[in-house]
Amino acid sequence: MSHISEVLWQFLVKWLTDFALFPPEASKIAPQMDALYFFMVLVSLIGLTIVVLLITSFSVLYRKRRHPVAVQIEGSTLLEATWTIIPLGLFLIMFVWGSIIYFRIYTPPANAMNIYVVGKQWMWKAEHPGGQHEINSLHVPAGRAIQLTIISQDVFHSFSIPAFRVKREAIPGRYTNVWFEPTTPGTYHLFCTQYCGTNHSAMIGQVVVQTPDDYQAWLASSTSGMSLAQNGERLFASLSCNACHNGRPDSRGPSLANVFGAKLTLANGSAVTADEAYLREAILNPSDHVTQGFAPIMPTYQGQISEDGVIALVEYIKNLNSNYRVEQTLTTTNLLPENEGKGPIVAQKPAGQPAGRTPSDGTVKP
């Protein structure tokens, strides 16, 4: 490029890199999304070309000077069927193709690593299972399926990563899910694409895709000392939830061991699957989710637990495989460490206090 100045060449390279019409394809689903998009663009361009050619041709062939007297032209069944069946077939191809991609995006694999994302004016907060927290940033390993469980703390937001071709709404009071598998290490843009108030344009961040080894090193250097499940266990004990949910024959609440993913029958006879959304609703609106065989005595925690606290409780219940640790929190004020070498988590229930009551207001807690 000796005939182009170095300054101009660098400008063109930077412009083509930073202002490309399409972001890089950095996830497994991105090439499939782009293939469908370009197919739709191609069909649209072919249709546009045909229409323009027909308009131009008819304008020349049937102009007034050549046909001063209008001539009636009878219809053609074959022609009408052709221009009906061919577009219909193309639209059906797009519909089926788009449906396949849609269900792939919103059906995460069973082994996907789950990360919670909380949106609020005007920031994104990511919470990893190991207890790592990030603001306006998300670290993920390349080559592994990542599921995002998203919720808003105030108004509607929309979590968008253009390089991964994924976008999902963050809705107040409701979990939404999306997954992706990043393929190329690097740093990519993160946006909120739903207008959410004055500083909407500042609600941006970055997604850092690392090699598996680099990601493990980042996890080790960013740990807060306790995982989400451990934080949830501490909150579970401090709220005296173990007074009812302890797995004993005379317990007033159902056992929570291995409840995640199980099929439950409610008091109204309906059947539900205990996923993250159900667990959240059961904590905040327990009267609407009473398990069959138990009385509706659990109070609501709406407005009493932050969204971060609910996430920690949900993660704790998801990992609760037996009632052993629940029993331990009933007999000691120090929660046993998950693994040897980790410090104990101190429960906030004073010794000698009646089970099921908090020291602040005496309200019966589940």
Secondary structure by P-SEA (a helix, b strand, c coil): cccccaaaaaaaaaaaaaccccccccccaaaaaaaaaaaaaaaaaaaaaaaaaaaaaaaaacccccccbbbbbbbbaaaaaaacaaaaaaaaaaaaaaaaaaaaaacccccbbbbbbbbcccbbbbbcccccccccbbbbbccbbbbbbbbbcccbbbbbbccccbbbbbcccbbbbbbbbbccbbbbbbbbcccccccccccbbbbbbbcaaaaaaaaaaccccccaaaaaaaaaaaaccccccccccccccccccccccbbbbccccbbbbbcaaaaaaaaaccccccccccccccccccccccaaaaaaaaaaaaacccaaaaaaaacccccccccccbbbbbbccccccccccccccccccc
